[in-house]
Amino acid sequence: MNVKASNFGKRRSERIRRKKKTLFHKAFLLGKEDGIEIAMIVLQQGRYSTYSSITRHVANSKEAVSAGLR
């Protein structure tokens, strides 16, 4: 295995992880504002990560759309 390719993949993975963490943090901060509700779904390599600033449960994206959370 090429060491440069391996390091590039690790750096890319770490960079994406940090960006995702920042995105969720900013969504959290925005959701704390009055009158703003956040519902976020991130699909990465076949896995979903979700965040919601609202108290009602949304099980999937189809329910989110039908509830008006677009």
C-alpha positions as CSV (number, residue, x, y, z in Angstrom):
1,M,0.0,0.0,0.0
2,N,1.3,3.4,-0.9
3,V,2.0,5.5,2.3
4,K,1.0,8.8,0.6
5,A,-2.3,7.4,-0.5
6,S,-3.0,6.0,3.0
7,N,-2.1,9.4,4.6
8,F,-4.3,11.2,2.1
9,G,-7.3,9.0,2.9
10,K,-6.8,9.5,6.6
11,R,-6.5,13.3,6.3
12,R,-9.6,13.4,4.1
13,S,-11.5,11.3,6.5
14,E,-10.5,13.5,9.5
15,R,-11.3,16.6,7.5
16,I,-14.8,15.3,6.7
17,R,-15.3,14.3,10.3
18,R,-14.4,17.7,11.6
19,K,-16.7,19.4,9.0
20,K,-19.6,17.2,10.0
21,K,-19.0,17.9,13.7
22,T,-18.9,21.7,12.9
23,L,-22.1,21.4,10.8
24,F,-24.0,19.7,13.7
25,H,-22.7,22.2,16.2
26,K,-23.8,25.2,14.1
27,A,-27.2,23.6,13.6
28,F,-27.5,23.2,17.4
29,L,-26.6,26.9,17.9
30,L,-29.1,28.0,15.2
31,G,-31.8,25.8,16.7
32,K,-31.5,27.6,20.0
33,E,-32.8,30.8,18.5
34,D,-36.5,31.6,19.0
35,G,-38.7,30.6,16.1
36,I,-36.1,28.4,14.3
37,E,-36.5,24.7,14.1
38,I,-33.7,22.5,12.6
39,A,-34.1,19.1,11.1
40,M,-31.0,17.7,9.4
41,I,-30.2,14.4,7.8
42,V,-26.7,13.6,6.6
43,L,-26.0,10.5,4.5
44,Q,-22.4,9.4,4.4
45,Q,-21.2,6.0,3.0
46,G,-24.7,4.5,3.5
47,R,-25.1,5.7,7.1
48,Y,-27.4,8.4,8.3
49,S,-26.7,11.0,10.9
50,T,-29.6,13.1,12.1
51,Y,-30.1,16.2,14.2
52,S,-33.3,17.8,15.2
53,S,-33.8,20.9,17.4
54,I,-37.5,20.1,17.8
55,T,-39.1,17.9,20.5
56,R,-41.4,15.9,18.3
57,H,-39.9,12.7,16.9
58,V,-39.3,12.3,13.2
59,A,-38.4,8.7,12.3
60,N,-37.4,9.2,8.7
61,S,-37.1,11.7,5.9
62,K,-40.5,10.8,4.4
63,E,-42.2,11.7,7.8
64,A,-40.1,14.9,7.9
65,V,-41.4,16.0,4.5
66,S,-45.0,15.1,5.4
67,A,-44.7,17.1,8.6
68,G,-43.5,20.1,6.7
69,L,-39.9,19.9,7.8
70,R,-38.1,20.4,4.6
